[in-house]
Amino acid sequence: MSSVAQLFALVTDCAVLYLGPFQSFLLTLLLSRDVNGASDCGQNGLSDTSPSTETMLGLFLSPVLFLVAHALPSAPGTFHVRLAGNRQRENEGRVEVFYNNVWGTVCDDEVDLTLANVVCRELGFQRGITWAHSARFGEGQGVIWLDNVRCVGTERSLGECRSNGWGNNDCTHAEDLGLVCSAERRSGHVRQEQPAAAAVAPAVAPFSRPGYHATPRRGHDILLRGGYENTLARGHERRAPRGHDIPARLGNGGSYRQPAETRQEVERPQSQYHQGQDIAAQYGQAARPDYNRPETQDNTGYEDQSPYSQEVRQEEESLGQNPVRLEEVRLRPVLAATRNQAFISEGVVEVKHAGRWRHVCDQGWDLSSSRVVCGMLGFPTAEQYDVAMYRKVWDAKMADSSTRLSTMASKKGYWVERVKCLGTENSLYQCQGQLSIPRRDRPCIGGMHAVVRCVPGQQFSSMSTGRRQAPYAVQPVVRLKSGPRLGEGRVEVLREGKWGTVCDHLWDMADANVVCRELGFGTAKEAPTRAHMGQGTGPIHINSVQCTGRERSIMQCQYQEVPLRTCKHSQDASVRCNVPETGLDSTVRLAGGRVQGEGRVEVLMDVGGQRRWGAVCSENWGLNEAMVLCRQLGFGFASRAHQETWYWPGDPGAGEVILSGTHCVGNELSIQQCRRNDRVYCPRGGGSKAAGVTCVETAPDLVLDAQLVQETAYLEDRPLHLLTCANEENCLSSSAARMNWPYGHRRLLRFSSRIHNVGRADFRPRASRESWVWHQCHRHYHSIEVFTHYDLLTLNGTKIAEGHKASFCLEDTTCPDGLQKRFTCYNMGEQGISVGCWDTYRHDIDCQWVDITSRTSGQGTTSSRWR
């Protein structure tokens, strides 16, 4: 062989041996000789070649071999692999590779068990048990080195497998690959030292030990328990799972069908059911292989296929601890008719898992699952959607390679492939779920994304149809009281014509779900107890409510009558319901306030065909209107309705009044739904005279003891000379000014009153103690000018007389056991009524009456309202 041929063969061999990730030039190899002239490649014929020839040939061949070296894959030993992340054992974790002096991760696209075998053997373990996608062992940091890695099974290192190339990927760390290797190690394998890196990846989590609390694992359960204890006891052998294999039983109760030729249908034990006894029948029976039947041993990518050991079984069970966590859901409208609506009740289902939004495959999806989704979104139920229309849209997008859907639909990380609900669950988290189907190369084969159409509650129907809300066909038998926001409050039921509360014994989410759906909302977010929304008054109708979740009304649930004095209003049950996103909160805002819940009111309305912001006229602006607005913003109750807002500067572009004559009943969803003037008319003008509000999270709720009023009422003809102080307080009707003082008398309807604060905040005077007014006639300070208005009405509701009571003093006259009196009138003390306490006004106190002197005798009834 000529010298040139020898040199080419030797240098080519050296390049293959030494050129790795740093891709050194051939010239460096040729000139890296020792002082004796021997090459670093070993003792070959190269030493016989003259230096001049070596240099000449090196310069000649270096460009060629440089291109060859760059085309070669990285050879074994030129980089390192490790398992890291949130793990409990050394043989499991997130796959990280050390390349170019930096630790990085591997994307989970197109991964199979063959790759797991290669990596596990490279790390010194006998085989791979399974692989886990979607950052099962936590998300890494820094670079993602490899994507679409494909191994054939004979590689000695991950670096020999095919991939997109170093650093070439379209993944995020939510797709980091994880592996579980067998506990047994290969004989003779020497562990490699982990190199330090210029950019250090996240530290490896310590293994589980007493006192160590690992962070919760994300991702889904890969291998779960499937009756291995009984199998081992019978002595049957089991084979390792092929590919991304999942046993028959999910850790959260789900089961998935195996091929018919290798499964044996068995019944699920009754003790495993929680709700709905037909869960297994609806979603695949618990399946276990028939171990008495010979099985075909398919090639799994490694040589030995010995039976599972106890440690392997423990590896599988360790992955079955947590269910698929689908806690957030949303609908993405795709049809033109639904895309531009602010009120979304129909669309493609998207769920959030491990910090990433995914689509749900419609295979196995039904109306029961749709009902759960709708409940989470604030809708009481679901109905069938137009399947043909959505399939047409799906096929069109899949046929167009330029759409994002056609690109992402082939990725497993884009899907949750199986979700199955009974329909009584509170959220998708309680349903059975599976991120991917075993032994399938592509996700959601033959299916498309799941679609849901929700049915809005009656109070929201006008928003979806554009028509005014129809009146209720049947009088509701349940209502919510004292809640700060829509869909919240104390539960009250109607029995025998009287509203009463529900005792909280056995009160739970299933009961709250029935109440929420009955009222036109979704499922319940909370089921508070112990009068969390304030104490009710009157009877306590029912106790020990037990619902299954299928009932249409709480009165269809099982419950018990309340024996006398066995339950108190301090045990009243409440609910917080999921309500739909209406977008109404974005059509109103507060400007200039010191805190978030106060300021000048500005509304967004159509003016002359254009939507614009403007102010609200403060004429007739009262607490009813302020309550609707605060609830629309989600700020709770209104404590004040301001008719002057000169101290709150508003938006200069929203100074013009565009809403006037506002009159709200109190149950409207927005201030724009209240009655108003067709044409704006506001003599007061806007600016400093515009309407404003102060909203609070909690508020007092004052209730008059009507029975005490009825029992203590009587008529008194009182001489005018004894009413001088009352006349100064304006406690007499207007006709008293035309009398010949101090001669004559006034006819007064007198009664005692007891005011109970059943709310969640103390009732306090608005004015501070320093601004209270001294009244010489009664020789005390008035903290509130008018505390109560009293009206005398006929049976048909016509007002025939009125009276009012000034705040002579507000104090805790009586408090229940366990509550301390905190407010007193003595020595100019702090005034108010504590939560749960009463303030009593005797019938013989001035202004505790209604002046009926100018009214003829007849039947009437009293009513009261508070300032």
Secondary structure, 3 states (H helix, E strand, C coil): CCHHHHHHHHHHHHHHHHCCCCCCCHHHHHHCCCCCCCCCCCCCHHHHCCHHHHHHHHHHHHHHHHHHHHHCCCCCCCCEEEEECCCCCCCEEEEEEEECCEEEEEECCCCCHHHHHHHHHHCCECCEEEEECCCCCCCCCCCEEECCCECCCCCCCHHHCECCCCCCCCCCHHHECEEEECCCECCCCCCCCCCCCCECCCCCCCCCCCCCCCCCCCCCCCCCCCCHHHHHHHCCCCCCCCCCCCCCECCCCCECCCCHHHCEEECCCHHHCCCCCCHHHHCCCEEECCCCCCCCCCCCCCCCCCCCCHHHHHHHHHCCCCCCCCCEEEEECCCHHHHCCCCCCEEEEEEEECCEEEEEECCCCCHHHHHHHHHHCCCCEEECCCHHHHHHHHHHHHHCCCCHHHHHCCCHHHEECEEECCCCCCCHHHCEEECCCCCCCCCCCCCCECEEEEECCHHHHHHHHCCCCCCCCCCCCEEEECCCCCCEEEEEEEECCEEEEEECCCCCHHHHHHHHHHCCCCCEEECCCCCCCCCCCCCEEEEEEECCCCCCCHHHCEEEECCCCCCCHHHECEEEECCCCCCHHHHEEEEECCCCCEEEEEEEEEECCEEEEEEEECCCCCHHHHHHHHHHHCCCEEEEEECCCCCCCCCHHHCCEEECCCECCCCCCCHHHCECCCCCCCCCCCHHHECEEEEECCCCCEEECHHHHHHHCEEEEEEHHHCHHHHHCCCCCHHHHHCCCCCCEEEEEECCEEEEECCCCCECCCCCHHHCEEECCCCEEECEEEEEEEEEECCCCCEEEEEEEEECCCCCCECCCCCCCCCCCCCCCCCCECCCCEEEECCCCCCCEEECCCCCCCCCEEEEEEC
